[in-house]
Amino acid sequence: MARTAMARRRKQSNFMSFALVAIVVLLIAFIIILKSTEIKNKLSAYTSREEALDSQIAEEEERSLEIDELEKYVQTKAYAGEQAQEKLGLVSEGEIVFRQR
């Protein structure tokens, strides 16, 4: 009788150990699933932010090219002539000046 009682206790102990291990494994799997969902959401947010920043970079590079072109134009004689006419009232040879009264 003592042997059957010990065998029952071992079976119960083995079953309890198995159940505990199964619960721990299921708990870990559940936590991994939750965290993977959070990581996917963060990845989606980072991807959209990356796309926005890429478009900003493209716009700024385009703007930089425009500024470079303007810088080259500002150093030409045509620009200097335009500014002299607009701001200083310079009149080129052969131009007729009309004044308002």
C-alpha positions, 0 to 999 in steps of 0.5 A, spaced: 500 500 500 505 504 501 508 503 494 501 505 491 501 511 495 508 513 493 506 512 486 500 516 486 504 522 489 509 521 484 504 521 478 501 527 482 508 531 482 509 529 475 503 532 473 504 538 477 511 539 474 508 538 467 502 543 468 507 548 471 512 548 466 506 548 461 503 554 464 510 558 464 511 556 457 504 559 455 505 565 459 512 566 455 508 565 448 503 570 450 508 575 452 512 574 446 506 575 442 504 582 445 511 584 444 511 583 437 505 586 436 508 593 439 514 592 435 510 591 429 506 598 431 513 601 432 516 599 426 510 602 422 511 608 425 518 609 424 517 607 417 512 612 415 517 617 419 523 615 415 518 616 408 517 623 411 524 625 412 526 622 406 521 627 402 524 632 406 531 631 404 529 631 397 526 638 398 532 640 401 536 638 396 532 641 391 532 648 395 540 647 395 540 646 388 536 653 387 540 656 392 546 654 388 543 657 381 541 663 385 548 664 387 551 663 381 546 668 378 547 673 383 555 674 381 553 675 373 553 682 370 546 681 368 544 681 375 548 687 377 545 691 372 538 689 374 539 691 381 542 697 379 536 699 375 531 697 380 534 700 386 539 705 383 535 708 377 540 706 372 538 708 365 542 704 360 544 707 353 538 708 348 533 708 354 527 713 354 525 715 361 518 717 363 517 720 369 510 721 373 508 728 375 
